[in-house]
Amino acid sequence: MVVTNGSEGSVLYEKGEPWKATKVGAVKLDTVIDSTGAGDGFVAGLAYCIYKGHENPVNCVRFASAVGAIVCQKKGGYLEEGAEVHGETEIEVHGETEIELEVISRK
């Protein structure tokens, strides 16, 4: 289960005895143009990551946060028609795995 808190990030709860709570920071943006649809982008990113079979739930939440952030950089809550979000590249920063995203616009 994931509880989102906007710019404060989110908390991932993993089932166990007791439940494990992991705080995952939000992607920091210099400028937010429109936050409409950011939550939908987050859910889509999370679903995509799980569908692709990624086993690390914290990385899936990071990926979802990045997709939500990308949505905030466009007016209207959506990416332009034909845009693709790629997020398969992983880099290690300060001992944590970060996922790079890039938006490719195909018109």
Short mmCIF file of the C-alpha atoms (twelve columns), coordinates in Angstrom:
data_MODEL
# 
_entry.id   MODEL 
# 
loop_
_atom_site.group_PDB 
_atom_site.id 
_atom_site.type_symbol 
_atom_site.label_atom_id 
_atom_site.label_alt_id 
_atom_site.label_comp_id 
_atom_site.label_asym_id 
_atom_site.label_seq_id 
_atom_site.Cartn_x 
_atom_site.Cartn_y 
_atom_site.Cartn_z 
_atom_site.pdbx_PDB_model_num 
ATOM 1   C CA . MET A 1   0.000  0.000  0.000   1 
ATOM 2   C CA . VAL A 2   1.263  3.491  -0.817  1 
ATOM 3   C CA . VAL A 3   0.066  6.729  0.782   1 
ATOM 4   C CA . THR A 4   0.993  9.827  -1.223  1 
ATOM 5   C CA . ASN A 5   1.634  13.245 0.327   1 
ATOM 6   C CA . GLY A 6   2.324  15.463 -2.686  1 
ATOM 7   C CA . SER A 7   5.605  17.353 -2.448  1 
ATOM 8   C CA . GLU A 8   6.333  15.594 0.869   1 
ATOM 9   C CA . GLY A 9   6.761  12.264 -0.930  1 
ATOM 10  C CA . SER A 10  4.990  9.048  -0.047  1 
ATOM 11  C CA . VAL A 11  5.045  6.167  2.388   1 
ATOM 12  C CA . LEU A 12  5.202  2.563  1.214   1 
ATOM 13  C CA . TYR A 13  3.665  0.046  3.615   1 
ATOM 14  C CA . GLU A 14  4.776  -3.564 3.109   1 
ATOM 15  C CA . LYS A 15  2.831  -6.389 4.739   1 
ATOM 16  C CA . GLY A 16  4.588  -8.251 7.500   1 
ATOM 17  C CA . GLU A 17  4.676  -8.639 11.243  1 
ATOM 18  C CA . PRO A 18  4.749  -5.731 11.917  1 
ATOM 19  C CA . TRP A 19  4.023  -3.799 8.721   1 
ATOM 20  C CA . LYS A 20  7.133  -2.101 7.357   1 
ATOM 21  C CA . ALA A 21  6.802  1.611  6.530   1 
ATOM 22  C CA . THR A 22  9.327  3.217  4.163   1 
ATOM 23  C CA . LYS A 23  9.249  6.961  3.446   1 
ATOM 24  C CA . VAL A 24  10.097 7.729  -0.180  1 
ATOM 25  C CA . GLY A 25  10.962 11.324 -1.043  1 
ATOM 26  C CA . ALA A 26  9.235  13.206 -3.828  1 
ATOM 27  C CA . VAL A 27  10.998 14.254 -7.007  1 
ATOM 28  C CA . LYS A 28  11.927 17.889 -6.468  1 
ATOM 29  C CA . LEU A 29  10.971 20.267 -9.277  1 
ATOM 30  C CA . ASP A 30  12.284 23.785 -9.834  1 
ATOM 31  C CA . THR A 31  8.963  24.793 -11.378 1 
ATOM 32  C CA . VAL A 32  5.510  23.237 -11.194 1 
ATOM 33  C CA . ILE A 33  3.341  24.355 -14.104 1 
ATOM 34  C CA . ASP A 34  0.178  22.395 -13.262 1 
ATOM 35  C CA . SER A 35  -0.276 19.610 -10.703 1 
ATOM 36  C CA . THR A 36  -3.525 18.396 -12.307 1 
ATOM 37  C CA . GLY A 37  -3.158 14.695 -13.007 1 
ATOM 38  C CA . ALA A 38  0.014  14.209 -10.930 1 
ATOM 39  C CA . GLY A 39  -1.678 11.533 -8.809  1 
ATOM 40  C CA . ASP A 40  -2.939 9.767  -11.917 1 
ATOM 41  C CA . GLY A 41  0.601  9.851  -13.322 1 
ATOM 42  C CA . PHE A 42  1.892  8.412  -10.037 1 
ATOM 43  C CA . VAL A 43  -0.598 5.529  -10.152 1 
ATOM 44  C CA . ALA A 44  0.164  4.866  -13.829 1 
ATOM 45  C CA . GLY A 45  3.906  4.810  -13.128 1 
ATOM 46  C CA . LEU A 46  3.441  2.452  -10.188 1 
ATOM 47  C CA . ALA A 47  1.203  0.108  -12.192 1 
ATOM 48  C CA . TYR A 48  3.676  0.123  -15.109 1 
ATOM 49  C CA . CYS A 49  6.621  -0.712 -12.844 1 
ATOM 50  C CA . ILE A 50  4.748  -3.581 -11.190 1 
ATOM 51  C CA . TYR A 51  3.525  -4.844 -14.585 1 
ATOM 52  C CA . LYS A 52  7.113  -4.872 -15.884 1 
ATOM 53  C CA . GLY A 53  8.021  -7.187 -13.009 1 
ATOM 54  C CA . HIS A 54  10.326 -4.943 -10.989 1 
ATOM 55  C CA . GLU A 55  10.783 -6.634 -7.646  1 
ATOM 56  C CA . ASN A 56  11.955 -3.679 -5.547  1 
ATOM 57  C CA . PRO A 57  8.793  -1.855 -4.387  1 
ATOM 58  C CA . VAL A 58  10.760 1.211  -3.225  1 
ATOM 59  C CA . ASN A 59  12.164 1.670  -6.748  1 
ATOM 60  C CA . CYS A 60  8.640  1.330  -8.157  1 
ATOM 61  C CA . VAL A 61  7.450  4.129  -5.855  1 
ATOM 62  C CA . ARG A 62  10.425 6.283  -6.937  1 
ATOM 63  C CA . PHE A 63  9.553  5.624  -10.582 1 
ATOM 64  C CA . ALA A 64  5.905  6.522  -9.907  1 
ATOM 65  C CA . SER A 65  6.979  9.762  -8.227  1 
ATOM 66  C CA . ALA A 66  9.057  10.679 -11.259 1 
ATOM 67  C CA . VAL A 67  6.144  10.064 -13.648 1 
ATOM 68  C CA . GLY A 68  3.894  12.245 -11.465 1 
ATOM 69  C CA . ALA A 69  6.572  14.963 -11.542 1 
ATOM 70  C CA . ILE A 70  6.763  14.830 -15.336 1 
ATOM 71  C CA . VAL A 71  3.003  15.432 -15.519 1 
ATOM 72  C CA . CYS A 72  3.464  18.558 -13.357 1 
ATOM 73  C CA . GLN A 73  5.745  20.069 -15.991 1 
ATOM 74  C CA . LYS A 74  2.951  20.369 -18.566 1 
ATOM 75  C CA . LYS A 75  -0.266 22.374 -18.492 1 
ATOM 76  C CA . GLY A 76  -3.457 20.346 -18.424 1 
ATOM 77  C CA . GLY A 77  -2.453 17.221 -16.555 1 
ATOM 78  C CA . TYR A 78  -1.292 15.073 -19.445 1 
ATOM 79  C CA . LEU A 79  1.653  14.532 -21.741 1 
ATOM 80  C CA . GLU A 80  1.299  15.456 -25.373 1 
ATOM 81  C CA . GLU A 81  -0.208 12.816 -27.638 1 
ATOM 82  C CA . GLY A 82  2.383  10.264 -28.652 1 
ATOM 83  C CA . ALA A 83  4.794  11.011 -25.781 1 
ATOM 84  C CA . GLU A 84  6.495  8.007  -24.265 1 
ATOM 85  C CA . VAL A 85  8.002  7.802  -20.791 1 
ATOM 86  C CA . HIS A 86  11.039 5.541  -20.535 1 
ATOM 87  C CA . GLY A 87  12.403 4.531  -17.172 1 
ATOM 88  C CA . GLU A 88  14.500 1.437  -17.518 1 
ATOM 89  C CA . THR A 89  17.868 3.030  -16.698 1 
ATOM 90  C CA . GLU A 90  18.956 2.692  -13.098 1 
ATOM 91  C CA . ILE A 91  21.886 4.527  -11.513 1 
ATOM 92  C CA . GLU A 92  23.223 4.294  -7.988  1 
ATOM 93  C CA . VAL A 93  23.545 7.569  -6.087  1 
ATOM 94  C CA . HIS A 94  24.712 7.724  -2.466  1 
ATOM 95  C CA . GLY A 95  24.040 4.009  -2.036  1 
ATOM 96  C CA . GLU A 96  20.451 4.235  -3.269  1 
ATOM 97  C CA . THR A 97  19.139 3.242  -6.672  1 
ATOM 98  C CA . GLU A 98  17.649 6.118  -8.617  1 
ATOM 99  C CA . ILE A 99  15.642 5.667  -11.795 1 
ATOM 100 C CA . GLU A 100 16.235 8.075  -14.666 1 
ATOM 101 C CA . LEU A 101 13.257 9.036  -16.783 1 
ATOM 102 C CA . GLU A 102 13.177 10.775 -20.091 1 
ATOM 103 C CA . VAL A 103 10.146 11.906 -22.055 1 
ATOM 104 C CA . ILE A 104 10.387 11.283 -25.751 1 
ATOM 105 C CA . SER A 105 7.893  13.188 -27.865 1 
ATOM 106 C CA . ARG A 106 6.830  11.483 -31.080 1 
ATOM 107 C CA . LYS A 107 4.629  13.582 -33.337 1 
# 
